Amino acid sequence: MDSQTTKHSRRKVLKVGITTLAMVPLVGLSEQAFATQNAAVRKALKYQLMPDGAKQCSVCVNFLPNKDKPKNDVDVNGCKLYPGDTEICPHCYCVGFVQNPAATAAGASWSPWNAPAAK
């Protein structure tokens, strides 16, 4: 009876060990491996990797900062206009830009609400 208990526990140990070894490669994957881009929307909204003067994603109403990496400077953020896109840079720009009033109050230099009136 003791040999059956030992045999059963060895089998269990082997199963757990093999499962653990199979999962080890998954531990090394970074969150960047799961990042996605919405190429069709990027093209439609003319997404560019550089700001247009003071207009940049970090001061846009649609910008969704990464909660796990606050105040980051890398492409790991989101945007309300780009569903499923997780590679939005805080210093990028697109034609969907709308100045965030809170950012304007904090000292941003450009705002659609105080733009010069058209003649």
C-alpha positions, 0 to 999 in steps of 0.5 A: 500500500505504501508503494502505491501512495509513493507511485501516485505522488511521484506521478503527481510531482511529474505532472506538476513539474512538466506543467511548470516547465511548459509555462516557463517560456510564457513568464518571459513574455513582456507586455510589449509582446501583446501590444497592438496597433489599429493601422486602419484608424491610424491611417484615417486620422493621419497618426504621426510620431511627432507632435504638431507644435504644442499639440500632442497626445498627452494633452488631448482629451482622447488620450488614455494614459497607461495606469500601470506606468504613470507619466511614462514616455513610451508607446504603451498608452491608449486613445479613445479614437483608436480602439484596440491600439495599445501603442500610443505615444504621449508625444505623437499627434493625429487630426483627431486632436482636441485640447484637454481643458485641464491641460490648458489650465495647467499651462499648455500653450495652445487651446482651440478655445482661445485661438484667434478669431477668423477674419 
